[in-house]
Amino acid sequence: MIVLVFGMLVSVVLAVAVVGLVAIPARREGRDLLTPKGEEVIALVRDKTGEAIVAARDKVADVTSPKDA
């Protein structure tokens, strides 16, 4: 079990190192990391996540009112 956990940690560290070696220099040179389609997908996810957070906040506000406190 320890070998499995250790192997997973090594894999994650190597993945982070590879991403760092590729992404950091690219950003410094001013290149985009995502394609235009990828940027659209990220913007869509951010919009939907923001809407979900607002809806959840409204539901919590409806359930807990100042009269209950």
N, C-alpha and C positions, 0 to 999 in steps of 0.2 A: 504494500500500500504506500509506503514511504517513497519507494522508487517511482511509482506512478505519479504521485504529487510532485516529486522533484522533477520528473520529466516534463510535466505540464508547466511548471514554473520556468524551466529552461526554455521551453518553446515560446512562452509569452515574452520572456526577456529577449530572445532572438528576434521575434516579430517586431517588438518595439524598436530594437536597434536598427533593423532593416528599414522600417518606416522613417525613423529619424534620419538615417543616412540619405534617404531619397527625398523626403518631404522638406526638411529644413533648408538644404541648399536651393531647392526649387523655389521656395517662398522668398528666399533672399534675392534671387535673380528676378523676382516679380512674375514668375510663371504661375498660372492657376493650377490648383491640384485636381480640380474636377472639370469635366467637360461641361459645356453649356447645359446639356440635358441633366447632368448630375446636379448642377446648381439649381435648376428648376425643381428637381425632386426634393432637394433640401429645403427650398423655400416653401414648397407645398406642405412638407412635414411640419415645419415650424408654424405655419398658419394653422394647421389642424390641431397641433398640440396646444397652441395658444387658445384656440376656441374651446378645447376640452377643459383646460384649466379654468377658464372663465365660467363655463357651465358648472363645473364642480364647485367653484367658489359660490356661485349663486345658489346652488342646492344647499350648501352648508349654511349660508346666510338665511335661507328660508326656514331651515329646521331649528336653528338656534336664534331666538329673538331676544332683545333686551329684557322683555318681560319675564323670561325664564330665569334670568340671573338673580 
